[in-house]
Amino acid sequence: MKVCLEILRLVRLLSGLFLYAVGIVLTLRAGLGIQPWDVFHHGVSLKTGLAMGQSNIVVATVIVGLTAAMRESIGLGTLSNMIFIGVFMDFLLESGWFPLSGSLLSGLLMLLGGLFVMAFASVAYIGCGYGAGPRDALMVILARRTGYSSGVCRGALEVAVCLTGWVMGGDAGVGTVIAAFGMGFAVQIVFGLMRFNPTLIRQETVGETLRRWVKPKGKGGGGEGEESDGM
């Protein structure tokens, strides 16, 4: 039974990350401008000479270091987020399943749809208890330490990184501005409807997960009973 539950958690984790990649691709194919974090990555790239992909990796690594310093768990979900979302994005972009928007209206619908898909995907994968991704971990830390809702904290992060990236020379369009302010609203609405509070979920570290997986039979393993996400 415990093995089946663990497999279901892993399936939910990967499904959530795949769905998050779908949301990102929708916002990209909307054709209204790159996303707030990508504006920041572009700005860092211009200032450092790094390629965009390298800038993304460096930023994610720095964020993981910061979250670890703030005693937020670095778990299997954190590492999977850093690896699989990019892999899933490449697959989806090459698949041709999501054509580029041909009008402003369809672009807006794709952009807003992508934001809500990402918010729902966050519920799916953060709720596994395997650890939040680097940027979601920042949202959780802010919500936990300030007492503000996850949506407000996510919106503040998106706006802050967008402005910082723009000041450094990163490209921004109308879709960037919509996404910067809209992501927080999407998170607020979806988390509220799902009655999901990420600050109440205990996230496992990689070490805890591995120790639980290799425990001899007959000894209790933690984790499954700690998931409380409202889904």
C-alpha positions in Angstrom: 0.0 0.0 0.0 2.8 2.4 0.9 4.6 1.7 -2.3 1.4 2.4 -4.3 0.9 5.7 -2.4 4.5 6.7 -3.2 4.1 5.9 -6.8 0.9 8.0 -6.9 2.9 10.9 -5.3 5.6 10.7 -7.9 3.0 10.5 -10.7 1.3 13.6 -9.3 4.7 15.4 -9.0 5.6 14.7 -12.7 2.0 15.4 -13.8 2.1 18.8 -12.0 5.5 19.7 -13.6 4.2 18.7 -17.0 1.1 20.8 -16.5 3.3 23.7 -15.4 5.3 23.4 -18.6 2.0 23.5 -20.6 1.2 26.7 -18.9 4.5 28.3 -19.7 4.3 27.2 -23.3 0.8 28.7 -23.6 2.1 32.1 -22.4 5.0 31.9 -24.8 2.8 31.0 -27.8 0.5 33.8 -26.9 3.1 36.0 -28.6 2.6 39.0 -26.3 6.0 39.2 -24.7 8.3 37.1 -22.6 7.4 36.3 -19.0 8.6 38.3 -15.9 11.2 35.9 -14.8 12.5 35.6 -18.4 12.8 39.4 -18.5 15.0 39.1 -15.4 17.0 36.2 -17.0 17.5 38.4 -20.1 18.7 41.3 -18.0 21.1 39.1 -16.1 22.3 37.7 -19.4 23.0 41.2 -20.8 24.9 42.3 -17.7 27.0 39.1 -17.3 27.4 37.9 -20.9 25.8 34.5 -20.1 23.4 32.9 -22.5 19.8 32.9 -21.5 19.8 29.3 -20.6 22.9 29.7 -18.5 21.4 32.8 -16.8 18.3 30.7 -16.0 20.4 28.0 -14.3 22.5 30.5 -12.4 19.4 32.4 -11.1 17.7 29.1 -10.1 20.9 28.0 -8.3 21.2 31.2 -6.4 17.5 31.0 -5.4 18.0 27.4 -4.1 20.9 28.6 -2.0 18.8 31.4 -0.6 15.9 29.2 0.2 18.2 26.7 1.9 19.7 29.5 4.0 16.2 30.4 5.0 15.6 26.8 6.2 13.2 25.9 3.4 13.4 22.3 2.4 15.3 21.4 -0.8 13.5 18.3 -1.9 13.0 15.9 -4.8 10.3 18.3 -6.1 12.8 21.2 -6.1 15.3 19.3 -8.2 12.7 17.9 -10.5 11.3 21.4 -11.1 14.8 22.6 -12.2 15.2 19.6 -14.6 11.9 18.4 -15.9 10.0 21.6 -16.6 12.7 22.6 -19.2 12.6 19.1 -20.7 8.8 19.1 -20.9 8.9 22.6 -22.4 11.3 21.6 -25.2 9.1 18.6 -26.0 5.9 20.7 -26.1 7.4 23.4 -28.2 8.8 20.9 -30.7 5.5 18.9 -30.8 3.6 21.7 -32.6 0.6 21.2 -30.4 0.4 24.8 -29.5 0.4 27.1 -32.5 1.4 30.7 -32.2 -1.5 33.0 -31.6 -2.7 34.8 -34.7 -4.7 37.7 -33.0 -4.7 39.8 -29.9 -7.8 38.2 -28.5 -6.5 34.6 -28.9 -3.2 35.8 -27.5 -4.8 37.2 -24.4 -6.9 34.0 -23.9 -3.7 31.9 -24.2 -1.8 34.1 -21.9 -4.5 34.1 -19.2 -5.2 30.4 -19.6 -1.5 29.7 -19.2 -1.3 31.6 -15.9 -4.3 29.7 -14.5 -2.8 26.4 -15.7 0.5 27.2 -13.9 -1.4 28.1 -10.7 -3.3 24.8 -10.8 -0.1 22.9 -11.6 1.5 24.5 -8.5 -1.2 23.0 -6.4 -0.6 19.6 -7.9 3.2 19.4 -7.5 3.7 21.5 -4.3 1.0 19.4 -2.6 3.1 16.3 -3.0 5.3 17.4 -0.2 8.5 16.7 -2.1 9.6 20.3 -1.9 8.6 23.4 -3.9 10.5 24.6 -7.0 13.0 27.5 -6.5 10.6 30.3 -7.4 7.6 28.8 -5.7 9.7 28.3 -2.6 10.3 32.0 -2.5 6.6 32.6 -2.6 6.0 30.1 0.3 8.8 31.8 2.4 7.3 35.2 1.9 3.8 34.0 2.7 5.0 32.3 5.8 7.1 35.2 7.1 4.8 38.1 6.2 1.4 36.6 6.8 0.2 37.7 3.4 -1.6 35.3 1.0 0.3 33.2 -1.5 -1.3 35.2 -4.3 -0.1 38.5 -3.0 3.4 37.2 -2.4 3.6 35.6 -5.9 2.4 38.8 -7.5 4.9 40.9 -5.6 7.7 38.6 -6.7 6.6 38.6 -10.4 6.4 42.4 -10.4 9.8 42.8 -8.6 11.8 40.5 -10.9 10.1 42.0 -14.0 11.0 45.6 -13.0 14.6 44.5 -12.0 15.1 42.7 -15.3 13.7 45.7 -17.3 16.0 48.1 -15.5 18.9 45.8 -16.5 17.8 46.0 -20.1 15.6 42.9 -20.4 12.9 42.9 -23.1 9.3 43.4 -21.9 6.0 43.5 -23.7 2.3 44.0 -22.9 2.0 40.3 -22.1 4.9 40.7 -19.6 3.0 43.3 -17.7 -0.2 41.3 -17.8 1.6 38.2 -16.5 3.5 40.1 -13.8 0.2 41.3 -12.3 -2.0 38.4 -13.4 0.0 35.5 -12.0 -0.7 36.7 -8.4 -4.4 36.9 -9.1 -4.4 33.4 -10.8 -2.7 31.9 -7.8 -5.0 33.7 -5.4 -8.1 32.4 -7.2 -7.0 28.9 -7.8 -5.5 28.4 -4.3 -8.7 29.8 -2.8 -11.0 27.5 -4.9 -8.8 24.5 -4.0 -8.5 25.6 -0.4 -4.8 25.1 -0.8 -2.3 26.7 1.6 1.3 25.8 0.8 2.6 27.2 4.1 0.8 24.4 6.0 2.5 21.5 4.0 5.6 20.0 5.4 8.1 19.6 2.5 10.5 16.7 2.7 14.2 17.2 2.0 16.0 14.9 -0.5 17.7 13.2 2.4 14.4 12.4 4.2 12.9 11.0 1.0 15.8 8.8 0.3 16.0 7.5 3.9 12.3 6.7 3.8 12.7 4.8 0.6 15.5 2.6 1.9 14.0 1.9 5.3 13.7 -1.8 6.0 10.2 -3.3 5.7 8.3 -3.2 8.9 9.5 0.2 10.0 7.2 3.1 9.6 8.0 5.8 7.0 6.8 9.3 7.2 5.6 11.5 4.4 2.3 10.2 3.2 0.4 11.3 6.3 1.8 14.8 6.1 0.2 15.8 2.9 -2.6 18.2 3.5 -3.4 20.3 0.5 -7.1 20.4 0.1 -7.1 18.3 -3.1 
